Amino acid sequence: MTTNGTTNARDAASDAAPWGVRRWALLCVLSGNMLLDAVEVSVVLVALPTIGAAMDMPLLAVQCLMSGFALGFAALLLLGNRIAALCGRRRAYLGAMAVFALASVIGGMTDSEAVLVATRVVKGCCAALTAPTGLAIISTVFRDGPQQRKAVSVYSMFGATGFTAGLLLSAALLEASWRWTLLFPAPLALALLLFATRIIPHESGAGGRTPRLKPALLRDGRLLRSTVGAATLNGTYAGLLLLITFQLQQRLGWSPWQCALGLLPACVPLMAAVPFAGRLVARWGTGRLITLGALAPFLGCAYFLWRAPAGSYGASVLPALVLVEAGFVLSFAALNMQATAGIRAAERGSAVPLYQTGVQLGGVVTLPMVALLLTEYQDERPALALITTISAVGLLTALTGPRTSEDHG
């Protein structure tokens, strides 16, 4: 008893002790990768109409700059852990970051539509290695408990901040050239690579075992419902942002700066709420938050569909953006937690990539469909009807799931 008590006291003291400079530096480098991935998505979003016009790419082709990144991310996620195990986390991380920087340079300089889209897919593949590998390094370096929760909170905060920063950067970079929106991630990736080579710890060796995907996981109700819920939320969000970006710039004549500022309500609230996500789940429970988080986007999309003919930002676009973002604020952390709530610790290494792959596929499927409908029809109603239907699937999934005492806090 005395030994256990001494050990517990020592662990508590370790959790409470301030982190050294090197540990903070490691966390910032790994979190910087999350910022980079988020910037990579949002910096291109505002630039899509400009890139399409400059390269004579129709909407169905230019949306591939968004869906291509998500496709690459989804395609390699399930293999990411295996690659990291064979090569070692450090090598996998550094190699993927170097390729990411090279692909950014090629994408910013090419005049080929096919090469440009290919670089986006490649960068998505790189993100599928760096993001989970960075999180795995955090889970190894930082102790379970308060230390790890604090580190993951910082990690998530960087990602949420990156999306907002990318919107504003895009508007600023477009004043010089649309190519800078594609080139900008390169120096950021190289800076992270430089610091990562000095700060990421070396491992004893590669060739470790990785958990294999077991068929039983595909029958886990909580995991499947969480995956569908997160996929529909991500698909709704991505499809709506694509539609609104082209509506604001092409139909309403907004400048890239006006468009970027107009999209801020779709990302700033989550950035502000990330540090409090754990408390929100503890207070309200995952089930309730997931249901409310699915209801809000459905109401936002349905309202936008009803008000679409008005064409006013304040009357139709803004309420939809706010309500869809409210869905993320309410259910982002809850979906992540519920996805693995019923999974044994030994199998979570397979469950998390499966869940994240589903999330990315939400955008991969929705974006081309939205672009096709916007191309085939003169107004946005058919595309909005599709987005509303996708959000309804998410709401139905949330409402039909079984309830437990844990779901209610």
DOTOR-797673 format. One record per residue: x, y, z negated of N, C-alpha, C, O in turn. Coordinates in steps of 0.1 Angstrom, whole numbers, plus 5000, padded with zeros to 4 digits. Each point is the difference from the previous one (the first is absolute). Layout:
XYZXYZXYZXYZ/...
//
This chain:
500849885000499250125000500950135000499750095007/501349904985500950124999500750025014500150115004/500349785002500750015013499050065010500450095008/498449864993499050055009499750154997499950085010/500049954978499750144996501150095004499850115005/501549854993501150085004500050015016500350115005/499549785002499950015014499050095005500250085010/498649914985498950095004500350154997499750095008/500949934981500450144996501150055010499950125005/501049794999501050045009499450035014500450105007/498749824997499350025013499250135000500050075010/499349964979499350124999500950125001499750105007/501449894986501050115001500550025014500350115004/500049785003500550005014499050075009500350085008/498449894990498950065008499950154998499850075009/500449974978499950144997501250085003500050125001/501249825001501250075003500050075013499449945010/501250184991500050075013500849935010501049944996/498650075017500849935010501350085003499950134999/501149815005501250065004499950065014499049985007/502050104997500050065014500049905011499350015010/501449884988500149905011498649935002499649975011/499750004978498749945001499050095007499249965008/500850174988499250095006500350025015499150015009/502249994994500450015014499549885008499550025012/500649864983499549885007498550015002499649975011/499750074979498550015001499750115011499149985008/501650134992499750105010500349965014499350035010/501849894992500349955013499049905005499550025011/500149894981499049905003498650075003499349965009/500450144982498750075002500050095012499050025006/502250034997500250085013499649925012499650055010/500649824989499649915012498450015001499550005011/499850004978498650015001499550135006499150015008/501750104988499750135005500350005015499250065008/501849884997500449995014498949935008499650055010/499949844985498949925007498850095001499349995011/500350084978498850085001500250125009499050035008/502150034992500350115009500049955015499450075008/501149814994500049945013498649995006499850025012/499249954980498749995005499350145002499550025011/500650064979499350135001500650105009499350095006/502149914995500650105009499649985014500150095008/499649784996499649985014498550035002499650035011/499649954978498650025002499650135006499350015010/501150104984499750145005500650025014499450085007/501749854996500650025013499449925011500450025012/498749894985499549915011499450085012500449965011/498850144987499550075012501150065008499950005013/501150064980501150065007500849905008500450025011/500049874982500849905007499249945012500649975010/498150014988499249945011500050095012500149965011/499850174987500050105011501450015006500150005012/500950004980501450015005500449885009500750015010/498949874985500449885007498949945009500249895005/498850194997498849955008499549874996499849915008/500150074979499549874994498550024996499750094993/499449825012498650014996499949974985500949954994/497950085001499849984985500249854996500649984990/498949935019500249864997501449964999500449914992/500550165015501449965000500750084988500849944993/498950185005500750084990499649954986500850024991/498149925007499649954987500949884996500149974988/500649985022500949894997501250044992500749924994/499650215006501050054991499749994985500849994992/497950005006499549974986499849854998500549954990/498749995019499749864998501249915002500149894994/500950165014501249925002500949994988500549894997/499550224995500850004988499349904990500749924994/498050095005499249914991500249855005500049914991/500050075022500149865005501449944996500149894996/500950195006501449954996500149984986500649904995/498750184997500049984985499349874997500549924992/498350065013499349884997500749875005499949904994/500750115018500649895006501149944992500249875000/500650214993501249954994499849994984500949944994/498050105001499850004986500149864994500749984990/498749925016500049874995501349935000500349914993/500650145016501349955002501150084992501149964999/498550154996500950094993500749944989501350014999/498049924992500749944988500949895005501149984994/498649955016500949895005501350065006501049954997/498850165010501250065006500950064989501249985000/498250084990500750054989500749894992501250024995/498249875004500649894993501249945008501049964994/498950035019501149955008501250095001501149964999/498650175002501050105002500550074987501150054999/498049944991500350084988499250135001499950065010/499549994978499250125000500850125005499550085008/501749934987500850125004500350005015499850115006/500649785000500250005014498850035008500050075010/498949864986498750025007499650155000499550055010/500650014978499650144999500950095008499550085008/501849914991500950095007499949975015500050105008/499949784997499949975014498750065006500050065011/498949924982498750065004500050155001499550065009/501250004981500050155000500950055012499650105006/501549834997500850045011499249995013500150095009/499249804993499249985013498950105000499750055011/499749994978499050104999500550135006499350075008/501949974987500650135005500349995015499750105007/500849794998500349995014498850015008499950065011/499049874985498750005007499550145001499350045010/500850044979499550145000500750085010499450085007/501949904995500850085010499649965014499850095008/500049784994499649965014498650055003499850045011/499349954979498650045002500050155003499150055008/501750034985500050155002500650045014499750115004/501149815002500750045012499549935013500250055010/499049854988499549935012498950075008499250084994/500749905019498950055008499149895004499150025008/501249864987499249885004498949974989500349994988/498550005017498949974991500149874993499849994988/500749915020500149864994501150004989499849944990/501350135013501150004990499650084988500349954989/499050155012499550084989499149924991500249994988/498949945018499149914992500849894993499749964989/501349985019500849894994500850054988500149924991/500450205009500750054989499150014988500549984988/498350055014499050014988499849864994499949994988/500049915021499849864995501249964992499949944990/501350095016501349964993500050074986500449944991/499350195009500150074987498949944990500350004988/498649955017499149944991500549874994499849974989/501049955020500649884995501150034989500149934990/500650185012501050044991499450044986500549964990/498350115011499350044988499549884992499950004988/499849895020499549884994501149934992499749914991/501650125012501149954992500450094989500249954988/499850185014500550094990499150024989500450014988/498350005015499050034989499949894990500250034988/499549855016499949894989501449974994500049964989/501150055019501349974994500350114990500649964989/499150165014500350114990499249974987500550024989/498249945012499249974989500649884992499950004988/500649905019500649894994501250034992500249954989/500650155017501250044992499650074988500649994989/498450095011499550074988499549904990500350024988/499049885016499549904991501249924993499849954989/501350055018501249934994500850094991500449964989/499850175015500850094992499350054988500650024989/498150015012499250064989499249894993499449925006/500750084980499449904992498550005001499450115003/500049784996498549994999499550094989500750014989/498250055013499450084989500150155004499950035012/500250054978500050155003501050045010499750095008/501549864992501150045009499549975014500150095009/499449794994499649965014498850085004499950045012/499149984979498850085004500450145003499450065010/501550004983500550135003500750015013499850095008/501049814995500850005013499049985012500250075010/498849844988499149985011499150125002499650035012/500150044977499250135002500850105008499450075008/501949954989500850095007500149965015499950085009/500249794993500149945014498750035008500150045011/498849944983498750035006499850155002499550045010/501050044981499850155001500850055012499550095007/501749864996500750045011499349975013500050085009/499349804992499349975012498850095002499850045011/499549994979498850095001500450145004499450075007/501849974987500550145004500550005014499850115007/500749784998500650005013498950025011500350075010/498549884988499050025010499650155001499950055012/500050024977499750145000501250085007499750095008/501549884988501250075005500049985015500450095008/499349794997500149975014499050085009500450055011/498449984983499150085008500550145002500050065011/500650004978500550145001501350005008500250095008/500649814991501249995008499749995015500750075008/498349864995499649985014499650145006500550035011/498750044982499750135005501250095002500150085010/500849924981501250085001500949955011500550095008/499749784994500949955010499450025014500850025009/497949984992499450015013500350145006499950025012/500450084980500350135005501350005008500250095008/500749824989501249985007499849915012500250045011/499449844986499849905011499349884993500249964989/498949975019499349884995501049894998499849914992/501450105015501049894998500550004985500549904995/499550224999500650004986499149934991500549954989/498250035014499249924991500449855000499749934990/500950035021500449865001501549994996500449894995/500450225006501449994996500250034985501049954995/498150124999500250044986500349894991500950014991/498449885010500349894990501449945001500449944990/500350085021501349955001501050054990500649924993/499650215006500950054989499649974986500949984992/497850015006499549964987500449864997500449964989/499449955021500449864998501549984998500449924992/500450165016501449994998500550054987500949944994/498550165001500350054986499749894990500849984991/498049965010499749894990500949895002500449934990/500050035022500949895003501450034993500649914994/499950215007501250044994500049994985500949944995/498150114999499949994985499749854996500549964990/498749975018499749864997501349915000500149914991/500850125018501249915000500850024988500849914996/499150204997500850034988499249964987500749984990/498050025011499249994987499349874999499849954988/499849985023499349874998500949894996501149985006/498649954983501049904995500249895009499149965007/502149984992500349885008499449884993499850004988/499949905020499449884995501149894999501050005006/498749894987500949894999500049925013501049935002/498050085006500049935013498749995006499050034993/500949935020498749985006499649865000500749924993/498350045014499649875001499049954989499849884998/499750224994499049964990498749955005499750025012/499649914980498749945004498950114999500050094992/499149905018498950105000498749924999499949885005/499150174988498749934999499449995014500050095008/499449794995499449985012498550024999499449984990/500050065022498650035000499249874999500149915008/499150084981499249874998498650025005499450114998/500049795008498650025005499150044989498950065003/501449904985499050034989499950154998498950054996/502150035008499950144998498950065010499350104996/500549835015499050055010498649974995499050055006/500949884983498749974994499750084987499049984994/502050105002499850084988499150115003500350095007/498549914986499050105003500450144997499850095008/500949944980500450134997501050065010499950115004/501149805000501050045010499350045013500450105006/498849814999499350035013499150125000500150085009/499149944980499250124999500850124999499750115006/501449894986500850124999500750035013500150125004/500349785004500750025013499050065010500350095007/498449864993499050055009499750154996499950085008/500049944979499650134995501150105003499750115005/501649854993501150095003500250025015500350115005/499449795003500150015015499050095006500350085008/498449914987499050095005500250144995499750105008/500849924980500350144995501150065009499950115004/501249814999501150055008499550035014500450105006/498849814999499550015014499150125001500150085010/499049944980499250125000500850135000499750095007/501349914984500850124998500850035013500050115005/500749795001500850025012499150045012500350095007/498649844995499150045011499450144999499950075010/499849964978499450144998501050115002499750105006/501549884989501150105002500350015015500350115005/499849785002500250015015498950085007500350095008/498549884989498950075006500050154996499850085009/500449954979500050144995501150085006499950125004/501349824997501250075006499750045014500350125004/499149795004499750045014498850105001500050085009/499149904982498850095000500450144997499650105006/501349924983500450134996500850075011499950125002/501149805004500950075009499450015014500350105007/499049814998499550005013498650065002499850075009/499349904982498750055001499850134993499450095006/501249934982499850134993501250095003499950124996/501149845011501150095004500950044988500750105001/499449824989500950034989501549985004500349915008/500550174986501549985001500449884992499349964991/501949995011500649894991500050044986499849924991/500650215006500050044986498650004994499949964989/499250095018498650004995499549864998499449974990/501049945019499649864999500649934987499449934993/501950105006500749944988499450054987499849924991/499950215008499450054988498649944998499549984989/499850015022498649945000500049864995499049954994/502149975008500049864996500549984985500049894995/500550224999500549994986499049944990500449924992/498350115009499149944991500049855001499449934991/501150015020500049855001501349944994500149885001/500750204992501249944994500550064987500549934992/499250205006500550064988499349944987500849984990/497949995010499449944988500749874995500249984988/500149945022500749874996501450034994500449944990/500350155016501350044995499950054986500949974991/498150105005499850054987499549894990500350014988/499049895017499449904992500949884997499749934990/501350055018500849884999500549984985500049894995/500650214999500549984986499049954990500349954990/498450075013498949974990499249885005499049964993/501549975017499249885005499949894990498949944999/502250044994499949894990499050034989499249914996/500750214999499150044990498549995005499149964993/500850085020498649995006499549865000498949974997/502049935007499649865001499749954986499149934997/501850114993499849954986498650054995499449944992/500250185012498850064994498849955007499049974993/501050005020498849975007499949865006499049955004/502249984996500049865006500150005015499650095007/501049804998500250005015498749995008499950065010/499149854985498849985008499250135002499650035011/500250054979499350125001500750105009499350075008/502049944991500850105008500049965014499950085009/500249794994500049955014498650035006500050045012/499049944981498650025006499850155003499650045010/500850054980499950145002500950045011499750095008/501549854993501050045010499649955014500550055010/498649864991499449965013498850085004499750025011/499550024979498850085002500450145005499350055010/501750014985500350145003500450015015499450095007/501449834999500350015014498849975009499850075011/499449844985498849975008499150125000499550045011/500350034978499250125000500650115008499350075007/502049944992500750105008499849985015499850105007/500549784997499949975015498550015005499850055010/499349904981498650015004499550155001499350035010/501250054981499650145000500750075013499350085007/501949884996500750065012499249965012499950085009/499749794992499349955011498750085002499650035011/499750004978498750085001500350145004499250065007/501950004988500350145003500850035012500350115003/500149785004501050015011499650115010500950075004/497949945000499750105011500350154995500250085009/499849944978500350144995501450045004500250125003/500849794996501350035004500850094991501150045004/498349994985500750104991500949924990499649904995/501650165002500949934991499450004986500049904994/499550215001499550014987498749924998499849954989/499450045021498749944999500149855002499149924994/501950035013500049855003501349944998500049894994/501150175010501349934999500550004985500449894995/499650224999500550014986499349914990500749934993/498050065007499449904991500449865002500249924991/499950045022500549875003501449974996500249894994/500750215008501449984995500049984985500749924995/498650174998500049994985499549874995500649944991/498350015015499449884995500849885003500149904992/500550095020500949895004501250004991500549904995/500150225002501150014991499649964986500849944993/498050095003499549964987500049844999500349954989/499549995022500049855000501449954996500249904993/500950175013501349964996500350034986500649924993/499050205002500350034986499449904990500649974991/498249995012499349914991500549865001500149934990/500150025022500249865001501449955005500349885000/500650215003501349965004500849914990500449895004/499750164984500749914990499149884996500649894998/498150135001499149894996500149895010500049884996/500050155017500149895010501349934999500149875001/501050204997501349944999500149904988500549895000/498850164989500049914987499149885002500449894996/498550135010499049895001500549905010499749884998/501150165012500549905010500849894993499949885005/500850154985500949894994499549964986500749934992/498150125004499649984986499849854997500349964989/499349965021499749864997501149915005499949885001/501350185004501149935006501049974989500450094993/500149795007501149964991501350085003500250035012/500650004978501250095003500949945010500650075008/499549804993500949935009499550015015500849995009/497950044993499550015013499750155005499650025011/500750074980499850145004500950055011499750095007/501549854994500950035010499549985014500450065010/498649844991499449975013498750085001499650045011/499749984978498750075000500150155004499250055008/501850024987500250145002500250035015499350095005/501749845002500150035014498849965008499650075010/499649834986498849975007499050114999499350045010/500650024978499150114997500450125008499250075007/502149964993500550125007499949995015499750095007/500449784998499849985015498650035004499750065010/499349904981498650035003499850155000499250055008/501450024983499850144999500550075013499250085006/501949884999500550065013499249965012499850085009/499749804991499149965011498750085001499550015011/500150054978498950095000500250115010499150035008/502150034992500350115009500349955014499650065010/501049824991500449945013498749985008500050025012/499049934982498749975007499250125002499450015011/500550084980499150115001500550115010499250055007/502049984992500550125008499849985015499550095007/500849794999499749995015498550015003499650055010/499649894981498650005003499450144999499250045008/501350044983499650144999500450085012499350085006/502049904998500550075012499249965013499850085008/499949794993499249965011498750065001499550055011/499849964978498650065000500150155002499150065007/502050014988500150145003500350035014499750105006/501049805001500350015014498849985009499850065010/499449844986498949965009498850094998499250015010/500650064979498850084998500450154998501250034996/497950055007500350155000500050064986500650104998/498849834993499950064986500649894990500349895004/499850154984500649914990499049914993500449924991/498450095012499049924993500249855000500049934990/500350015022500249855000501249964991500049904993/501150185008501249974992499750024985500449924991/498850185006499650024986499149894995500149964988/499049995021499249894996500849874997499749934990/501450055018500849894997500750014986500149914992/500550215006500750034987499049984988500449944990/498450115012499049984989499749864998499849954989/500149975022499749864998501149934993499849914991/501550125012501149944993500050044985500349914992/499450215005499950044986498849924993500149974988/498850005020498949934994500449864997499549944990/501450005018500549864997500850004987499849914992/500950205006500850014987499050014988500349944990/498750145012499050024989499349864997499849974989/499849975022499349874998500949904993499549924991/501850075013500949914993500150034985500149914992/500050225005500150044986498749964992500149964988/498850065018498749974993499749854998499349974991/501349955018499649864999501049924992499849884998/501350184997500949934992499549974987499250084994/501249805000499649974986500650104990501050055002/498349974987500450094989500549924988499449894997/501750164997500549944988500250114990499850115003/500449854985500250104989501250095003499950124996/501149835011501250085003499650115010500650105000/498449875009499750105010499450134994499950105006/499649894982499350114994500850074989499550074991/501949905009500850064990500149934987500750044991/
//
